[in-house]
Amino acid sequence: MTATLRDDSSGVPLYEQVKDYIRDRILSGEWTIDHRVPSENALVGEFGASRMTINRALRELTDEGWLRRVQGQGTFVSDTRTRIELLEIRNIAEVIRSRGAYTSKPLLHQTAPANADVAEALEVAEDAEIYHSRLVHYLDGLPFQLEDRFVNPAAAPDYLAIDLAEQTPNEYLMRAAPLSEVEHRLEAVLPTPDQQVDLEIGPEQPCLLLHRRTWSGGLVASRAWLTHPGDRFYLSTRFSHSNGARRDRQSPRPL
């Protein structure tokens, strides 16, 4: 069946219309990761376009990360979710900028009394004054990560002075409280009502929650809950094993 395109008066180049058509198939879930895209010949027939037009659309979608082309096999839908290394501590702004436009929205940045769980995590007295921030990080205008962080004032006394719209907590803490130890724990969760609002998702959208605790010297510097919509990123890691000389590198697999 021939694809329906805009008429010539729309001013949208045909190759862009082809790109929009393919992106729509991917975003709707009709074409899933590793789905084989119709061949150039098939797309030429479907759109009534020249091979040059179809080739340009596929080439640009490949450059933008939507597709991957395998010589001798065809063109396939790529995994457009952002990869995050589980064993690395990277500035979330840099991770997002590697895939698109980064923006953020601070929701909270203030002092707060440490409840029992936070006090235990930060190794401070219950009800001790600590710093609490909450913000959403966006990739191309879509919520990518909800960061809920408690900071130990003894490790980072000037934390509340930073402008979260201009600097991420990670950027400040990496300078003010250099890492000496990190603890990570990962779990799959369903979003709370507040998280649904902040992440602009429904109640049935699975999320990946990364628990992170960091130390600087002998102090626990921060405890963070990093919640991500599960369809927008995946985690991976690579490590060598000391028993044996061989080290094989495998492609990262989505969780």
C-alpha positions in Angstrom: 0.0 0.0 0.0 1.4 3.4 -1.0 2.2 5.7 2.0 0.2 8.9 2.2 2.4 12.0 2.0 1.7 15.7 2.1 1.1 17.5 -1.1 3.8 19.6 -2.7 2.4 22.8 -1.3 3.3 21.7 2.3 6.8 22.9 1.7 8.2 19.8 3.5 10.8 18.0 1.4 10.0 14.5 0.4 13.0 13.0 2.1 11.8 14.6 5.4 8.3 13.2 4.9 9.9 9.7 4.4 11.9 10.2 7.6 8.7 11.3 9.5 6.9 8.2 8.3 9.6 5.9 9.5 10.0 7.7 12.8 6.3 7.5 13.4 6.4 3.7 12.8 9.2 3.4 15.4 7.7 5.8 18.0 4.2 4.1 17.8 5.8 0.7 18.5 4.8 -0.7 15.2 8.5 -1.2 14.3 10.3 -2.4 17.4 14.1 -2.7 18.0 15.8 -4.9 15.4 12.8 -4.7 13.1 14.0 -4.9 9.5 13.0 -1.8 7.6 11.7 -2.3 4.0 14.4 -2.3 1.4 15.2 0.8 -0.7 13.4 -0.7 -3.6 10.3 -1.4 -1.6 10.3 2.2 -0.2 10.8 3.6 -3.7 7.7 1.8 -4.7 5.7 2.7 -1.6 6.5 6.4 -1.7 6.8 6.9 -5.5 10.1 8.6 -4.8 13.5 8.4 -6.3 16.1 6.1 -5.0 18.3 9.2 -4.1 15.5 10.5 -1.9 15.0 7.2 -0.1 18.7 6.8 0.3 19.1 10.2 1.9 16.2 9.6 4.3 17.7 6.3 5.5 21.2 7.7 5.7 20.1 10.6 7.8 18.0 8.4 10.1 21.1 6.2 10.5 23.3 9.2 11.4 20.7 10.3 13.9 20.6 6.9 15.6 17.2 5.8 14.6 18.4 3.0 12.2 21.5 0.8 11.8 22.5 -0.6 8.4 24.2 -4.0 8.3 26.1 -4.7 5.1 24.5 -7.6 3.1 21.6 -7.9 5.5 19.6 -4.6 5.4 18.5 -1.8 7.6 17.2 -2.3 11.1 15.6 -0.2 13.9 18.2 0.8 16.4 17.8 0.9 20.2 17.3 4.7 20.6 17.4 4.5 24.4 20.4 6.1 26.0 23.0 3.8 27.4 24.3 4.5 30.9 27.3 2.7 32.3 26.4 1.2 35.7 29.9 1.4 37.1 30.5 5.0 36.0 29.5 8.3 37.7 28.8 10.6 34.8 27.2 14.0 34.8 23.6 13.4 33.6 23.8 16.6 31.5 26.7 15.2 29.5 24.9 11.8 29.0 21.9 13.6 27.6 23.8 16.0 25.5 25.5 13.0 23.8 22.0 12.1 22.5 20.2 15.5 22.1 19.2 18.7 23.8 19.5 18.9 27.6 17.3 21.0 29.9 16.3 20.6 33.5 13.6 21.8 35.9 14.4 22.2 39.6 11.5 21.2 41.8 13.1 21.5 45.3 16.3 22.8 46.8 16.3 23.4 50.5 17.2 22.2 54.0 15.2 19.4 55.6 15.3 17.3 58.7 16.7 13.8 58.1 14.0 11.1 58.6 15.1 7.7 59.9 15.9 6.2 56.5 17.9 9.2 55.2 19.7 9.6 58.5 20.8 6.0 58.3 21.9 6.4 54.7 23.9 9.5 55.4 25.1 8.3 58.7 23.9 11.3 60.6 21.6 11.8 63.5 17.8 11.5 62.9 16.3 15.0 62.4 19.7 16.4 61.7 19.6 19.3 59.2 20.6 18.0 55.7 20.1 19.3 52.2 17.4 18.0 49.9 17.0 18.6 46.1 14.7 17.3 43.5 14.8 18.0 39.8 13.9 16.6 36.4 16.4 16.1 33.6 15.1 16.3 30.1 16.2 14.8 26.8 14.8 16.7 23.8 12.0 18.0 26.0 11.0 14.6 27.4 11.6 13.7 31.1 14.6 11.4 31.2 15.5 11.2 34.9 13.9 12.3 38.1 16.7 13.0 40.6 15.8 13.0 44.3 18.9 13.7 46.4 19.9 14.2 50.0 23.3 15.7 50.7 25.4 15.8 53.9 26.3 19.4 54.7 29.5 18.2 56.4 30.7 16.9 53.0 29.3 19.7 50.8 28.5 22.8 52.9 27.8 25.1 49.9 25.4 22.8 48.1 22.4 25.0 48.5 24.3 27.9 46.9 24.4 26.3 43.5 21.8 27.2 40.8 20.3 23.8 39.7 19.1 25.4 36.5 22.8 26.1 35.6 24.7 23.3 37.3 23.8 19.7 38.1 24.3 18.3 41.6 26.8 15.9 40.1 28.9 18.7 38.7 29.1 20.4 42.1 29.6 17.3 44.2 32.4 15.9 42.0 34.4 19.1 42.8 33.3 19.8 46.4 33.2 16.2 47.6 35.5 14.0 45.4 34.5 10.4 45.3 36.2 7.8 47.3 33.5 5.1 47.3 30.2 4.5 45.5 27.3 2.1 46.2 24.7 1.3 43.5 21.5 -0.7 43.7 19.0 -1.1 40.8 15.4 -2.1 40.8 12.4 -2.1 38.5 9.4 -0.1 40.0 6.1 1.4 39.0 5.9 5.2 39.4 4.2 6.8 42.3 1.5 9.4 41.6 4.0 12.2 42.1 6.6 10.5 39.8 3.9 10.1 37.1 3.4 13.8 37.1 7.1 14.7 37.2 8.0 12.1 34.5 4.9 12.7 32.4 4.1 9.0 32.3 1.1 6.7 33.2 0.7 4.5 36.2 1.6 1.3 34.3 4.9 2.6 32.8 7.7 0.5 34.2 10.7 2.6 35.6 14.2 1.7 36.5 15.2 3.1 39.9 18.9 3.5 40.6 19.8 3.9 44.2 23.2 5.7 44.6 25.2 6.5 47.7 28.5 8.2 47.5 31.4 8.7 50.0 34.0 11.4 50.1 36.9 10.6 52.4 35.3 9.1 55.5 31.9 10.9 55.0 28.8 9.8 53.2 28.3 12.7 50.8 25.0 12.0 49.3 22.1 9.6 48.8 20.2 9.8 45.6 17.1 8.1 44.0 17.4 8.3 40.2 14.2 7.2 38.5 14.0 6.7 34.7 11.1 5.7 32.4 12.2 2.2 31.3 11.6 2.9 27.6 14.1 5.8 27.5 17.4 4.3 28.6 19.2 1.1 29.6 22.1 0.3 31.8 25.2 -1.7 30.9 28.6 -2.6 32.3 31.9 -4.2 31.3 34.6 -5.6 33.5 37.6 -7.9 33.3 38.0 -11.1 35.4 41.3 -11.7 37.1 41.1 -15.5 36.7 42.2 -16.0 33.1 43.9 -13.9 30.4 41.0 -13.9 27.9 38.6 -11.0 28.0 35.7 -11.0 25.6 33.7 -7.8 24.9 30.0 -8.3 24.3 27.5 -5.9 22.9 25.5 -4.2 25.6 22.0 -5.7 26.0 19.0 -3.8 27.1 17.5 -4.7 30.5 
